[in-house]
Amino acid sequence: MKNIIVIGNGMVGYKFCEKFAAKGGLATHKLTVFGAEPLAAYDRVHLSEYFEHQDADKLSMAPLDWYAEQGIELILGDPVSGIDTAAKTVHSRHGLTRAYDILIFATGSSCFMPDIVGNEKAGVFPYRTIADLREIIRYGNNCGSAAVLGGGLLGLEAARAALDLGLKTHVLEAAPRLMARQLDERGAAVLKKQIEASGVQVHVATVTEEIEGSGRVQSLRFSDGSRLKTDMLIVSAGII
């Protein structure tokens, strides 16, 4: 049997496994999947729903038993750290080595973290994985306010989640309107009105230059010199 290794157990990596198994590929190939996260593939499209139920299983694409039943070796929480193309082997962070005949990359995207002074402080969180959401919930329990960097769809979902956590919430968007790629000025104005009616304060044409605080987030300084006091910053400024 030939060995196939899939690097990445996100939605695309899982879909490959599902389709490959359905077409009978596992009769002639051994499939090994490496996932960087400790959880098996889950639905990122509905990621924000995790705040409602806090049950990762409800977002799961398939239970762990499914992989075992198919004969798929699923290695979680251990990303591939090296590839030897001459020997046709991959090496994981925790020291595993697997040989391949076919190597598939399904590594997906990462949350874009803008190069803002102070972004290493406690209280700055990306908004991309269930692990991120768990940390936001944990940290938010000791906060009174939150700012969300990014006025796109996911950023607005993050703001809704912060509001549901009982936090005074702000959305910060560098563009002159919310969802600038999807909406014209009129549509964005209607959306802004609805978002603000829910209790979220929206700041457009606002460029964050510095995250201030002594070891943790205490305020944000903007390009016009103004400041916003906040206890945490959630970053949803796009993907790379």
C-alpha positions in Angstrom: 0.0 0.0 0.0 1.1 3.5 -0.7 1.4 6.0 2.0 -0.4 9.4 1.9 0.3 12.0 4.5 -1.9 15.0 4.9 -0.5 18.0 6.7 -3.4 19.8 8.3 -6.6 18.6 9.9 -8.8 21.6 9.2 -12.0 21.6 7.2 -10.2 21.0 3.9 -7.9 18.3 5.3 -11.0 16.5 6.7 -12.9 16.8 3.4 -10.1 15.2 1.6 -10.2 12.3 4.0 -14.0 12.0 3.7 -14.0 12.0 -0.1 -10.9 9.7 -0.4 -12.5 7.2 1.9 -15.9 7.4 0.1 -14.2 6.6 -3.2 -12.5 3.5 -1.9 -9.0 5.0 -1.8 -8.2 3.5 1.6 -8.3 0.1 0.0 -5.0 0.8 -1.7 -3.5 3.6 0.4 -2.6 4.2 4.1 -3.6 7.6 5.2 -1.9 9.6 8.0 -3.1 13.0 9.0 -1.1 15.5 11.2 -3.1 18.3 12.9 -1.5 21.1 14.8 -4.5 21.6 17.1 -5.4 19.1 19.8 -8.9 18.9 18.4 -10.0 17.0 15.3 -11.3 19.1 12.4 -14.2 21.3 13.3 -16.5 23.8 11.5 -14.7 27.2 11.5 -17.5 28.8 9.6 -19.7 28.5 12.7 -16.9 29.1 15.2 -18.7 31.9 17.0 -21.5 29.4 18.0 -19.0 28.0 20.5 -19.7 30.9 22.8 -23.3 29.8 23.0 -22.8 26.2 24.0 -19.0 25.9 24.7 -19.1 22.3 23.4 -16.4 21.6 20.8 -18.1 18.4 19.8 -21.1 20.3 18.3 -18.7 21.9 15.8 -16.8 18.7 15.0 -16.7 17.5 11.4 -16.5 13.9 12.5 -15.8 12.1 15.8 -12.4 10.5 16.5 -14.0 7.1 16.1 -14.7 7.9 12.4 -11.0 8.2 11.7 -10.3 4.9 13.5 -13.1 3.1 11.7 -11.7 4.2 8.4 -8.2 3.1 9.3 -6.9 6.7 9.2 -4.0 7.5 11.5 -4.9 10.9 13.0 -2.1 12.6 14.9 -3.3 15.7 16.8 -1.5 18.4 18.7 1.8 17.6 16.9 2.4 19.7 13.8 4.9 18.7 11.1 8.1 20.6 11.7 10.3 19.2 8.9 10.1 17.5 5.5 12.9 15.5 3.9 12.0 15.4 0.2 15.0 13.2 -0.6 14.0 10.5 1.9 10.3 11.3 1.5 9.7 11.5 5.2 8.0 14.1 7.5 9.1 14.9 11.0 6.8 16.2 13.7 7.5 18.6 16.5 7.3 15.8 19.1 9.7 13.5 17.2 7.5 11.3 15.1 8.7 10.3 11.6 6.5 9.0 8.8 7.3 8.0 5.3 5.2 9.1 2.4 4.6 8.4 -1.3 2.2 11.3 -1.7 2.3 14.4 0.5 -0.7 16.8 0.7 -0.6 20.2 2.3 -3.9 21.4 3.7 -2.6 23.8 6.3 -5.2 26.5 5.7 -4.7 30.1 7.0 -3.7 31.9 10.1 -5.1 34.9 11.8 -3.3 38.1 10.7 -1.8 39.9 13.7 -0.9 43.5 12.8 2.5 44.7 13.8 1.2 47.1 16.5 3.4 48.2 19.3 2.5 46.2 22.5 0.8 43.3 20.8 2.7 40.9 23.0 0.9 42.1 26.1 -1.5 39.8 28.1 -5.1 40.3 26.9 -4.4 40.4 23.2 -6.1 37.4 21.5 -6.5 36.2 17.9 -9.9 35.0 16.8 -9.3 31.9 14.8 -9.5 28.6 16.7 -11.5 27.1 19.5 -8.4 27.4 21.7 -8.5 31.2 21.1 -12.2 31.3 22.1 -11.5 29.4 25.3 -8.8 31.8 26.2 -11.0 34.8 25.4 -13.7 33.4 27.7 -11.3 32.7 30.5 -9.6 36.1 30.3 -12.9 37.9 29.8 -14.2 36.6 33.1 -12.0 39.2 34.8 -12.6 42.0 32.4 -15.2 44.8 32.0 -14.5 45.8 28.4 -13.2 44.5 25.2 -12.2 46.0 21.8 -12.3 44.0 18.6 -9.8 45.0 15.9 -11.5 44.4 12.5 -14.9 45.4 11.2 -15.4 42.5 8.9 -17.9 39.7 9.3 -15.8 37.7 11.7 -14.9 40.8 13.7 -18.5 41.6 14.1 -19.2 38.1 15.3 -16.4 38.5 17.8 -17.9 41.7 19.0 -21.3 40.0 19.5 -19.6 37.3 21.5 -17.8 39.8 23.7 -21.1 41.6 24.3 -22.7 38.3 25.3 -19.8 37.8 27.8 -21.1 40.9 29.5 -18.3 43.1 28.3 -18.6 46.7 27.2 -17.6 46.2 23.5 -16.0 48.3 20.8 -15.3 47.6 17.2 -12.3 49.3 15.6 -12.1 49.5 11.8 -9.4 51.3 9.9 -11.5 51.6 6.7 -14.2 54.4 6.6 -17.0 51.8 6.9 -17.8 48.4 8.2 -17.4 45.4 5.8 -15.8 47.7 3.3 -15.3 44.9 0.8 -18.8 43.7 0.8 -21.0 46.8 1.4 -21.4 50.2 -0.2 -21.6 53.3 2.0 -25.4 53.1 2.4 -25.4 49.4 3.3 -22.5 49.9 5.8 -24.3 52.8 7.4 -27.4 50.7 8.0 -25.2 47.9 9.4 -23.4 50.3 11.7 -26.7 51.6 13.1 -27.9 48.1 13.8 -24.6 47.1 15.5 -24.6 50.2 17.7 -28.3 49.5 18.6 -27.2 46.2 20.0 -24.9 47.9 22.4 -21.5 47.7 20.6 -19.7 51.0 20.0 -18.3 51.2 16.4 -15.2 53.3 15.5 -14.5 53.5 11.8 -11.5 55.3 10.1 -9.6 54.4 13.3 -6.0 53.2 13.1 -4.6 51.5 16.2 -0.9 52.4 16.7 -0.1 51.2 20.2 -1.5 48.8 22.8 -0.8 50.4 26.2 -0.5 48.9 29.6 2.0 47.5 32.2 2.3 43.9 31.0 -1.4 43.7 30.0 -3.9 45.6 27.9 -5.1 48.8 29.6 -5.8 51.1 26.7 -5.3 51.7 23.0 -3.7 54.7 21.3 -4.9 55.7 17.9 -3.2 57.5 15.0 -5.0 60.7 15.8 -3.7 60.7 19.3 -6.9 59.7 21.0 -7.1 56.7 23.4 -9.6 54.1 24.4 -9.5 52.3 27.7 -10.1 48.6 27.4 -9.2 45.4 29.2 -8.6 43.2 26.3 -8.1 43.3 22.5 -9.5 40.6 20.1 -7.9 40.6 16.7 -9.9 39.7 13.7 -8.1 41.7 11.0 -8.0 39.1 8.2 -6.1 35.9 7.5 -2.8 35.0 5.9 
